[in-house]
């Protein structure tokens, strides 16, 4: 009985918030009905979805005076504050889209983010959790380092490398003897800090400072020590909850890029083989348990036996997995990974509306499918749109392949 009542309550809440945000009207009712029923929108071509997503990200940046990107559009409250962590890796998507489309305004947008990130960098070199919550975070810092590295590679402006080095020194200063980071984290040492290792390895290469690579190697040993024989990673989820696909994909992408960045380190630690062990197990599991019977709609989380009780899908995780599988396809030349990535991307495309007059929704990607419950219900996060755009860019540019550097 409780399981039936909770989704119903969620639909009521969504209805109230939606109509409070957009008011009554024919278009409002049409879109709201789709969300309440868990229906899918019409799938369009990849470029149409990509352009709608990039326009939404631009709107999210403009909502914060064109500096950082708003963390999300919330039915309960509208546009949120600028978010340093995700703005840091969104700028890399901007750079890639500018190259693809010739729309150089996105290069300008990336530079504005990079300069804003320097202005709001903490005195100790770390990156704050948000402009509202001034607590430095390890993971957030790594993501902004990736963005600064991308800008330094593009512009050769020393200010970006210097900011990245200050951030790298902060990370080294709080790393523990076993290689993990436990202070200044959301919920302790986590395997998804592999994306921080990716940032440190990039910084080591650009700066010529070996200490950053040595710190990455120490944490990578800790990360790989948490992998079970079936490929699943312990200490991956938020708290004691089973890991959602969002953080599983963070872990996998971080490991893959570490293996690609430092072949010597990969040969020493077996990073790529560990990545593939998890990837293959995840691919089998997600195909066996599609949400609502929709192929490519991945369950939101998996336990250590690769089973999922979830009846919802984390759309950020889906987008990350699609782009990750395109990268794996490029690395292995095995087209089955690309085909599965395309299936996941197709399902995610059908959760996005690109033909609506409700501008804050046009091109947005929701936190969850169905919309009313699960990961970030009633919210359209900027990180979901970022990774969705990445997946589209990678699919459009297949088979020559591109790698968004954050």
HURALIN-V390641 format. One record per pair of residues at least 12 apart in sequence whose ideal C-beta (glycine too) atoms are under 10 Angstrom apart, sorted by the first residue. I is the first residue (numbers start at 1). J is the second residue. Records with the same first field share a line. If there is no record, write none. Layout:
I=J + J
This chain:
3=311
6=372 + 373
7=38 + 311 + 312 + 370 + 372 + 373
8=372
9=372 + 373
10=36 + 370 + 371 + 372 + 373 + 374 + 377 + 378
11=32 + 35 + 36 + 37 + 38 + 370 + 371 + 372 + 373
12=36 + 372
13=75 + 76 + 372 + 373 + 377 + 378
14=32 + 35 + 36 + 75 + 76 + 370 + 371 + 372 + 373 + 377 + 378
15=32 + 33 + 35 + 36 + 75 + 372
16=75 + 76
17=74 + 75 + 76 + 77 + 372 + 377 + 378
18=31 + 32 + 35 + 36 + 75 + 76 + 358 + 361 + 371 + 378
19=32 + 75
20=75 + 76 + 77
21=73 + 74 + 75 + 76 + 77 + 78 + 358 + 360 + 361 + 378
22=75 + 357 + 358 + 359 + 360 + 361
25=357 + 358
27=356 + 357 + 358 + 361
28=356 + 357 + 358 + 361
30=353 + 356 + 358
31=353 + 356 + 357 + 358 + 361 + 362
32=358 + 371
34=351 + 353 + 371
35=75 + 351 + 353 + 361 + 366 + 369 + 370 + 371 + 372 + 378
36=370 + 371 + 372
37=370 + 371
38=291 + 292 + 294 + 311 + 312 + 351 + 369 + 370 + 371 + 372
39=350 + 351 + 370
40=292 + 294 + 297 + 347 + 348 + 349 + 350 + 351 + 352 + 369
41=349 + 350 + 351 + 352 + 353 + 354 + 355 + 356
42=349 + 350 + 353 + 354 + 355
43=345 + 346 + 347 + 348 + 349 + 350 + 351 + 352 + 354
44=349 + 350 + 352 + 354 + 355
45=349 + 392 + 396
46=342 + 345 + 346 + 349 + 391 + 392 + 393 + 395 + 396
47=100 + 101 + 392 + 396
48=349 + 354 + 355 + 363 + 392
49=345 + 348 + 349 + 350 + 352 + 354 + 363 + 365 + 388 + 389 + 391 + 392 + 396
50=97 + 100 + 101 + 354 + 363 + 388 + 389 + 390 + 391 + 392 + 393 + 395 + 396
51=97 + 101 + 103 + 354 + 363 + 389 + 392
52=352 + 353 + 354 + 355 + 356 + 362 + 363 + 364 + 385 + 389
53=93 + 97 + 319 + 349 + 352 + 354 + 362 + 363 + 364 + 365 + 384 + 385 + 386 + 387 + 388 + 389 + 390 + 391 + 392 + 393
54=93 + 94 + 97 + 98 + 100 + 101 + 103 + 106 + 109 + 363 + 385 + 386 + 389 + 392 + 393
55=354 + 359 + 362 + 363
56=73 + 352 + 354 + 359 + 360 + 361 + 362 + 363 + 364 + 365 + 380 + 382 + 385 + 388 + 389
57=69 + 70 + 90 + 93 + 94 + 97 + 106 + 109 + 363 + 364 + 382 + 385 + 386 + 388 + 389
58=94 + 103 + 105 + 106 + 109 + 363
59=73 + 79 + 359 + 360 + 362 + 363 + 364
60=72 + 73 + 79 + 80 + 82 + 83 + 86 + 87 + 90 + 360 + 363 + 364 + 380 + 381 + 382 + 385 + 386
61=82 + 87 + 90 + 91 + 94 + 106 + 109 + 112 + 113 + 116 + 382
62=79 + 109
63=78 + 79 + 80 + 81 + 82 + 360
64=79 + 80 + 81 + 82 + 83 + 87 + 116 + 131
65=82 + 112 + 116
66=82 + 108 + 109 + 112 + 113 + 116
67=82 + 87 + 109 + 112 + 113 + 115 + 116 + 117 + 119 + 120 + 131
68=81 + 82 + 83 + 84 + 85 + 86 + 87 + 88 + 90 + 91 + 112 + 113 + 116 + 117 + 119 + 120 + 130 + 131 + 382
69=82 + 83 + 84 + 86 + 87 + 88 + 90 + 91 + 94 + 109 + 113 + 116 + 382 + 383 + 385 + 386
70=82 + 83 + 86 + 87 + 380 + 381 + 382
71=83 + 84 + 85 + 86 + 87 + 130 + 131 + 132 + 379 + 381 + 382 + 383
72=86 + 364 + 366 + 367 + 376 + 379 + 380 + 381 + 382 + 383 + 384 + 385
73=359 + 360 + 361 + 364 + 366 + 378 + 379 + 380 + 381 + 382 + 385
74=360 + 367 + 376 + 378 + 379 + 380 + 381
75=360 + 361 + 371 + 377 + 378 + 379 + 380
76=378 + 379
77=379
78=360
79=360 + 380 + 382
80=130 + 132 + 379 + 381 + 382
81=130 + 131 + 132 + 133
82=113 + 116 + 117 + 120 + 130 + 131 + 132 + 382
83=128 + 129 + 130 + 131 + 132 + 140 + 381 + 382 + 383
84=113 + 116 + 117 + 120 + 121 + 122 + 127 + 128 + 129 + 130 + 131 + 137 + 140 + 141 + 143 + 144 + 147
85=117 + 127 + 128 + 129 + 130 + 137 + 139 + 140 + 141 + 142 + 143 + 144 + 147 + 382 + 383
86=140 + 143 + 144 + 147 + 381 + 382 + 383 + 384 + 385 + 386 + 387
87=110 + 112 + 113 + 114 + 116 + 117 + 120 + 127 + 143 + 144 + 147 + 382 + 383 + 386
88=113 + 114 + 117 + 127 + 140 + 141 + 142 + 143 + 144 + 145 + 146 + 147 + 148 + 150 + 151 + 167 + 199 + 406
89=113 + 142 + 143 + 144 + 145 + 146 + 147 + 150 + 195 + 199 + 383 + 386 + 387 + 390 + 404 + 405 + 406
90=109 + 110 + 113 + 143 + 147 + 382 + 383 + 385 + 386 + 387 + 389 + 390 + 406
91=106 + 107 + 109 + 110 + 111 + 112 + 113 + 114 + 116 + 117 + 144 + 146 + 147 + 148 + 150 + 151 + 154 + 386 + 406
92=110 + 113 + 143 + 146 + 147 + 149 + 150 + 151 + 154 + 386 + 390 + 403 + 404 + 405 + 406
93=106 + 110 + 147 + 150 + 385 + 386 + 387 + 388 + 389 + 390 + 393 + 404 + 405 + 406
94=106 + 107 + 108 + 109 + 110 + 111 + 112 + 113 + 147 + 150 + 386 + 389
95=107 + 109 + 110 + 111 + 147 + 150 + 151 + 153 + 154 + 404 + 405 + 406
96=110 + 150 + 389 + 390 + 393 + 394 + 397 + 402 + 403 + 404 + 405 + 406
97=109 + 110 + 389 + 390 + 392 + 393 + 404
98=110 + 154
99=154 + 393 + 397 + 402
100=392 + 393 + 396 + 397 + 402
101=393
107=151 + 154 + 155
110=147 + 150 + 151 + 154 + 155
111=151 + 154 + 155 + 157 + 160
113=144 + 147 + 148 + 151
114=144 + 147 + 148 + 150 + 151 + 152 + 154 + 155 + 157 + 159 + 160 + 163
115=151 + 157 + 159 + 160 + 163
116=131
117=144 + 145 + 147 + 148 + 151 + 160 + 163 + 164 + 167
118=144 + 148 + 159 + 160 + 162 + 163 + 164 + 166
119=163
120=134 + 144
121=136 + 141 + 144 + 148 + 163 + 166 + 167 + 170
122=134 + 135 + 136 + 137 + 141 + 166 + 167 + 170 + 184
123=136 + 166 + 170
124=136 + 141 + 166 + 167 + 169 + 170 + 173 + 174 + 184
125=141 + 163 + 164 + 165 + 166 + 167 + 168 + 169 + 170 + 171 + 172 + 173
126=138 + 140 + 141 + 144 + 166 + 167 + 169 + 170 + 171 + 173 + 174 + 184
127=139 + 140 + 141 + 142 + 143 + 144 + 145 + 163 + 167 + 170 + 184
128=140 + 141 + 144
129=184 + 186
135=184 + 186
136=167 + 170 + 171 + 174 + 183 + 184
137=181 + 184 + 185 + 186
138=170 + 171 + 174 + 175 + 180 + 181 + 182 + 183 + 184 + 185 + 186 + 189 + 190 + 193 + 196 + 219
139=181 + 184 + 185 + 186 + 190 + 192 + 193 + 195 + 196 + 199 + 247 + 250
140=167 + 184 + 185 + 186 + 196
141=164 + 166 + 167 + 168 + 170 + 171 + 174 + 181 + 184 + 196 + 199
142=167 + 168 + 171 + 181 + 192 + 193 + 194 + 195 + 196 + 197 + 198 + 199 + 200 + 202 + 203 + 216 + 254 + 406
143=195 + 196 + 198 + 199 + 250 + 383 + 406
144=163 + 164 + 167 + 199 + 406
145=160 + 163 + 164 + 165 + 166 + 167 + 168 + 170 + 171 + 195 + 196 + 198 + 199 + 200 + 202 + 203 + 212 + 406
146=164 + 195 + 196 + 198 + 199 + 200 + 202 + 203 + 257 + 404 + 405 + 406
147=160 + 163 + 164 + 199 + 405 + 406
148=160 + 161 + 162 + 163 + 164 + 165 + 166 + 167 + 168 + 199 + 202 + 203 + 206 + 406
149=161 + 164 + 198 + 199 + 201 + 202 + 203 + 205 + 206 + 207 + 405 + 406
150=164 + 202 + 404 + 405 + 406
151=163 + 164
152=164 + 202 + 203 + 206 + 207
153=202 + 205 + 206 + 405
154=405
160=206
161=203 + 206 + 207
162=207
164=199 + 200 + 202 + 203 + 206 + 207 + 212
165=203 + 206 + 207 + 209 + 212
167=199 + 200 + 203
168=196 + 199 + 200 + 202 + 203 + 204 + 207 + 209 + 211 + 212 + 215 + 216
169=209 + 211 + 212 + 215
170=184
171=184 + 193 + 196 + 197 + 199 + 200 + 203 + 212 + 215 + 216 + 219
172=200 + 209 + 211 + 212 + 214 + 215 + 218
173=215
175=193 + 196 + 200 + 215 + 216 + 218 + 219 + 222
176=189 + 218 + 219 + 222
177=218
178=218 + 219 + 221 + 222 + 225
179=193 + 197 + 214 + 215 + 216 + 217 + 218 + 219 + 220 + 221 + 222 + 223 + 225
180=193 + 218 + 219 + 221 + 222 + 223 + 225 + 226 + 235
181=193 + 196 + 215 + 219 + 222
186=238 + 239
187=235 + 237 + 238 + 239 + 240 + 241
188=235 + 239
189=219 + 222 + 223 + 226 + 235
190=223 + 226 + 233 + 234 + 235 + 236 + 237 + 238 + 243 + 247 + 250 + 251
191=219 + 220 + 222 + 223 + 224 + 225 + 226 + 227 + 233 + 234 + 235 + 236 + 237 + 243 + 247 + 248 + 250 + 251 + 252 + 254 + 255 + 278
192=223 + 233 + 235 + 236 + 237 + 238 + 243 + 246 + 247 + 248 + 249 + 250 + 251 + 252 + 253 + 254 + 255
193=216 + 219 + 220 + 222 + 223 + 235 + 250 + 251 + 254
194=216 + 219 + 220 + 222 + 223 + 224 + 233 + 236 + 250 + 251 + 252 + 253 + 254 + 255 + 256 + 257 + 258 + 271 + 275
195=247 + 249 + 250 + 251 + 252 + 253 + 254 + 255 + 257 + 258 + 406
196=215 + 216 + 219 + 223 + 250 + 254
197=212 + 213 + 215 + 216 + 217 + 218 + 219 + 220 + 222 + 223 + 254 + 255 + 257 + 258 + 261 + 262 + 265 + 271
198=216 + 220 + 253 + 254 + 255 + 256 + 257 + 258 + 259 + 260 + 261 + 262 + 405 + 406
199=212 + 216 + 254 + 257 + 258 + 406
200=212 + 213 + 214 + 215 + 216 + 217 + 218 + 219 + 220 + 258 + 261
201=213 + 215 + 216 + 217 + 220 + 254 + 257 + 258 + 259 + 260 + 261 + 262 + 265
202=216 + 257 + 258 + 261 + 262 + 405 + 406
203=215 + 216
204=216 + 217 + 261 + 262
205=261 + 262
213=258 + 261 + 262 + 264 + 265
214=265
216=254 + 258 + 261 + 262 + 265
217=258 + 262 + 264 + 265 + 268 + 269 + 271
219=254 + 258
220=254 + 255 + 258 + 259 + 262 + 265 + 266 + 268 + 269 + 271 + 274
221=268 + 269
222=235
223=235 + 236 + 251 + 254 + 255 + 258 + 269 + 271 + 274
224=255 + 269 + 270 + 271 + 273 + 274 + 275
226=251
227=251 + 255 + 274 + 275 + 277 + 278
228=277 + 278 + 281 + 304 + 305
229=277
230=277 + 278 + 281 + 285 + 304 + 305 + 306
231=274 + 275 + 276 + 277 + 278 + 279 + 280 + 281 + 282 + 284 + 285 + 306
232=248 + 277 + 278 + 281 + 282 + 285 + 302 + 303 + 304 + 305 + 306
233=247 + 248 + 251 + 252 + 255 + 274 + 278 + 304
234=304
235=251
236=248 + 250 + 251 + 278 + 302 + 304
237=301 + 302 + 303
238=301
241=301 + 303
242=299 + 300 + 301 + 302 + 303 + 304 + 307 + 308 + 309 + 310
243=300 + 301 + 302 + 303 + 304 + 317
244=298 + 299 + 300 + 301 + 302 + 308 + 310 + 312 + 313 + 314 + 316 + 317 + 374 + 375
245=282 + 286 + 298 + 299 + 300 + 301 + 302 + 308 + 310 + 313 + 314 + 315 + 316 + 317 + 318 + 319 + 320 + 321 + 344 + 375
246=300 + 301 + 314 + 315 + 316 + 317 + 318 + 319 + 320 + 321 + 367 + 375 + 376 + 381 + 383 + 384 + 387
247=301 + 314 + 316 + 317 + 320
248=278 + 279 + 282 + 298 + 301 + 302 + 314 + 317 + 320 + 321 + 324
249=282 + 298 + 314 + 316 + 317 + 318 + 319 + 320 + 321 + 322 + 323 + 324 + 325 + 387
250=316 + 317 + 320 + 324
251=275 + 278
252=274 + 275 + 276 + 278 + 279 + 282 + 320 + 321 + 324 + 325 + 327 + 328
253=275 + 320 + 321 + 323 + 324 + 327 + 328 + 387 + 390 + 406
254=271 + 275
255=269 + 271 + 272 + 274 + 275 + 276 + 278 + 279
256=271 + 272 + 275 + 276 + 279 + 324 + 327 + 328 + 331 + 403
257=271 + 275 + 324 + 327 + 403 + 405 + 406
258=271 + 272 + 275
259=271 + 272 + 273 + 274 + 275 + 276 + 331
260=272 + 327 + 330 + 331 + 403
272=328 + 331 + 332
275=324 + 328 + 331
276=328 + 331 + 332 + 337
278=306
279=321 + 324 + 325 + 328 + 332 + 337
280=328 + 337
281=302 + 306
282=298 + 302 + 306 + 321 + 324 + 325
283=321 + 325 + 328 + 336 + 337 + 340 + 341
284=306
285=298 + 299 + 302 + 303 + 305 + 306 + 307 + 308
286=298 + 299 + 302 + 306 + 308 + 313 + 317 + 318 + 321 + 340 + 343 + 344
287=340 + 343 + 344
288=306 + 307 + 308
289=302 + 306 + 307 + 308 + 309 + 310
290=313 + 343 + 347
291=308 + 310 + 311 + 312 + 313 + 314 + 318 + 347 + 369 + 370 + 374
292=311 + 312 + 313 + 347 + 369 + 370
294=313 + 343 + 346 + 347 + 350 + 351 + 369
295=340 + 343 + 344 + 346 + 347
296=313 + 318 + 321 + 322 + 340 + 341 + 342 + 343 + 344 + 345 + 346 + 347 + 348 + 349 + 350
297=312 + 313 + 315 + 318 + 343 + 344 + 346 + 347 + 348 + 350 + 351 + 369
298=310 + 313 + 314 + 315 + 317 + 318 + 321 + 322 + 343 + 344 + 347 + 348 + 369
299=311 + 312 + 313 + 314 + 317
300=312 + 313 + 314 + 315 + 316 + 317 + 318 + 368 + 369 + 374 + 375
301=313 + 314 + 317 + 374 + 375
310=368 + 374 + 375
311=370 + 373 + 374
312=367 + 368 + 369 + 370 + 371 + 372 + 373 + 374 + 375 + 377
313=344 + 347 + 348 + 351 + 368 + 369 + 370 + 374 + 375
314=367 + 368 + 369 + 374 + 375 + 376 + 384
315=347 + 348 + 351 + 352 + 365 + 366 + 367 + 368 + 369 + 371 + 374 + 375 + 376 + 380 + 381 + 384 + 385 + 387 + 388
316=348 + 365 + 366 + 367 + 368 + 375 + 376 + 381 + 382 + 383 + 384 + 385 + 386 + 387 + 388
317=344 + 348 + 368 + 375 + 384 + 387
318=344 + 345 + 347 + 348 + 351 + 365 + 369 + 384 + 387 + 388 + 391
319=344 + 345 + 348 + 349 + 365 + 383 + 384 + 385 + 386 + 387 + 388 + 389 + 390 + 391 + 392
320=344 + 383 + 384 + 386 + 387 + 388 + 390 + 391
321=340 + 341 + 344 + 345 + 348 + 387 + 391
322=338 + 340 + 341 + 342 + 343 + 344 + 345 + 346 + 347 + 348 + 349 + 387 + 388 + 390 + 391 + 392 + 394 + 395
323=341 + 344 + 345 + 386 + 387 + 388 + 389 + 390 + 391 + 392 + 393 + 394 + 395 + 403 + 404
324=337 + 341 + 344 + 387 + 390 + 391 + 394
325=337 + 338 + 339 + 340 + 341 + 342 + 343 + 344 + 345 + 391 + 394
326=338 + 340 + 341 + 342 + 345 + 390 + 391 + 392 + 393 + 394 + 395 + 397 + 398 + 399 + 401 + 402 + 403
327=341 + 390 + 394 + 401 + 402 + 403 + 404
328=340 + 341
329=341 + 342 + 394 + 398 + 399 + 401
330=394 + 397 + 398 + 399 + 400 + 401 + 402 + 403
331=401 + 403
333=399
335=398 + 399
338=394 + 395 + 398 + 399 + 401
341=391 + 394 + 395 + 398
342=391 + 395 + 398
344=391
345=388 + 391 + 392 + 394 + 395
346=395
347=369
348=365 + 366 + 369 + 384 + 387 + 388 + 391 + 392
349=365 + 388 + 391 + 392
350=369
351=364 + 365 + 366 + 368 + 369 + 370 + 371 + 384 + 388
352=364 + 365 + 366 + 380 + 384 + 385 + 388
353=366
360=380
361=380
363=380 + 385 + 388 + 389
364=379 + 380 + 381 + 382 + 384 + 385 + 388
365=380 + 381 + 382 + 383 + 384 + 385 + 386 + 387 + 388 + 389
366=378 + 379 + 380 + 381 + 384 + 385
367=379 + 380 + 381 + 383 + 384
368=384
386=404 + 406
387=404
389=404
390=402 + 403 + 404 + 406
391=404
